[in-house]
Amino acid sequence: MAKERAPSFPPRGRKPSSRMASSHPPTEGRGREGGAVSQPAPPPRPRHEAGPGARAVKPRPGLVLVGEFGRAHGVRGEVRLKSFTGEPQAIKDYAPLETADGARRFVLSHVRPAAGPAGDMLVARVVGVDSRDAAEALNRVGLYIPRERLARDLAEEEFLQADLIGLAVLAEDGTRLGTLVGLHDFGAGDIIEVRAVDSPVTAMVPFSKAAVPVVSVTQGHVVVADKDLFAPPEPRDPEDDDRDGRT
């Protein structure tokens, strides 16, 4: 297998970059262009050190998030796993994976793609987890690796996902629109999720050079081209309904 990239998104508005050395997790960056789609959504939940009901844990300094366990799958201890590595199944190669506080470590003995369109969703078997109850206890556990295990030199326009989450999202005139709270790949291109200022409403924006012209991790912000990202839709003209044959 060719070189891999650190966990993040492929270069935006360009073809994915070449990957880094295979001992390091994949990076991803920005891809396709398109418009933003706003939708109401709750604020992102905090990462947890254990299953539902566990207290939120701030990751130890120097850790990078590479995945998160989901619900149990079946009755034999398998568990759903969302991978944040550029090659989703490569997450298995970065064992041991650890929790935010470093208290627990996990080795994945097998991973396979989960059913459905999300290419980053896997079904995993974890060493030492052999029952549905044990797998369910892992739900929402974040999986981390030390940053020093990543390649030290990222190519231009490559970013670690852990560095992008939490960045301020600005319009081109400097107005703050919200906060970058998620990165997704639903199969049609890379997308950033932006939560509005003082609101649970989020918008999905293609992670492309046209839609997100500026990414500055050092300055703590990204710039989006759509200044009306959270503007309410304009009321429909009744005459348009008449022309469409509607009443």
Secondary structure, DSSP 8 states (H G I E B T S, - for coil): ---B--SEE--TTS-----B-TTS---B--------EEEE-------BSSSTT--B----TTEEEEEEEEEEETTTTEEEEEE-SSSGGGGGGG-SEE-TTSS-EE-EEEEEE-SSS-TTEEEEEETT--SHHHHHTTTTBEEEEEGGGS-S---TT-EEHHHHTT-EEE-TTS-EEEEEEEEEE-SSSEEEEEEETTSSEEEEEE-STTTS-EEETTTTEEE-S-TTTT-------HHHHHHTT--
